[in-house]
Amino acid sequence: MAIELNQPALRHARALIRDGKVVRDERDDWSEAAPTADEENTFIEREGWTQYSHWHLGIDHRENRETKKAYSFPVGDFTRIHRSGVISAESRAGQYDHDEIRDALRALLELIDEHAED
């Protein structure tokens, strides 16, 4: 399978959650919270492709790493992880049989919800 779990992005997401950099929104909020193409472009110009990749749990090694096409399953807005993004990505990963990514996203959701109880 070409799309794989992006391990650096997973580590980045876990760290943000542990640091409390999370928006505890609901699934339907992701359509409003997800970065626009212009916001993505601005972030890439400012921070570069490596930092951009850290916000996507899926990576396609067949694609050029300096294109958006290489990255999938976004989970945040470049400052915080969004619970809605994690839920949306988990659903899509399951729909397309990306089980490892789905399971990692499910674990992130559990981590978000555990930290909400603190």
C-alpha positions in Angstrom: 0.0 0.0 0.0 1.4 3.4 -1.0 0.0 5.5 1.8 1.7 4.8 5.1 1.6 6.0 8.6 3.7 9.2 8.9 5.6 8.4 12.2 7.1 11.9 12.7 3.6 13.3 12.3 2.3 10.9 14.9 5.0 11.8 17.4 4.3 15.5 16.7 0.6 15.1 17.3 1.2 13.2 20.6 3.5 15.9 21.8 1.0 18.6 21.0 -1.8 16.7 22.8 0.4 16.2 25.9 1.2 19.9 25.8 -2.5 20.8 25.8 -2.4 22.2 22.3 -5.8 20.7 21.3 -9.2 22.1 20.2 -11.8 19.8 21.7 -14.4 20.3 19.0 -16.9 18.0 17.4 -16.6 16.0 14.1 -18.7 18.4 12.0 -16.5 21.4 13.1 -13.6 20.1 10.9 -15.0 21.6 7.7 -14.7 25.0 9.2 -11.4 24.4 11.1 -9.4 22.7 8.4 -6.8 25.0 6.8 -7.7 26.5 3.5 -5.4 26.0 0.5 -4.1 29.5 0.9 -3.4 28.9 4.6 -1.5 25.7 3.7 0.5 27.6 1.1 1.4 30.3 3.5 2.5 27.8 6.1 4.6 25.9 3.6 6.3 29.1 2.5 7.0 30.1 6.1 7.9 26.7 7.7 8.7 24.4 4.8 7.6 20.9 3.7 8.9 19.0 6.7 6.9 21.0 9.1 3.9 20.7 6.7 4.3 16.9 6.7 4.1 16.9 10.6 0.4 17.8 10.4 -0.6 14.8 8.2 -0.8 11.2 9.5 -0.6 9.8 6.0 2.4 9.9 3.6 2.6 8.5 0.1 6.3 7.8 -0.7 5.5 7.4 -4.4 4.8 11.2 -4.6 7.3 14.0 -4.5 7.6 15.1 -0.8 7.5 18.7 -1.9 3.9 18.5 -3.1 0.7 18.4 -1.1 -0.2 15.2 -3.0 2.3 13.3 -0.8 0.3 14.0 2.4 -3.1 12.9 3.7 -5.1 12.7 6.8 -4.6 16.2 8.3 -5.3 16.6 12.0 -4.7 20.3 12.8 -4.6 23.9 11.9 -0.8 24.3 12.1 -1.0 25.5 15.7 -3.2 22.9 17.5 -4.6 19.5 17.0 -8.3 19.5 16.4 -10.4 16.6 17.8 -12.7 17.1 14.8 -9.7 16.6 12.4 -8.7 13.4 14.2 -12.3 12.0 14.0 -12.6 12.9 10.4 -9.3 11.4 9.4 -10.0 8.2 11.4 -13.2 7.8 9.5 -11.6 8.3 6.1 -8.7 6.0 7.0 -11.1 3.3 7.9 -13.2 3.9 4.8 -10.1 3.4 2.6 -8.6 0.4 4.5 -5.6 2.3 5.9 -5.8 0.3 9.1 -2.5 1.3 10.7 -3.4 5.0 10.2 -6.9 4.5 11.4 -5.6 2.8 14.6 -3.1 5.5 15.2 -5.8 8.1 14.9 -8.1 6.2 17.2 -5.3 6.2 19.8 -4.8 9.9 19.3 -8.5 10.5 19.9 -8.3 8.4 23.1 -5.3 10.5 24.2 -7.2 13.7 23.6 -10.2 12.5 25.6 -8.0 11.2 28.4 -6.3 14.6 28.7 -9.7 16.4 28.7 -10.4 14.6 32.0 -7.3 16.1 33.6 
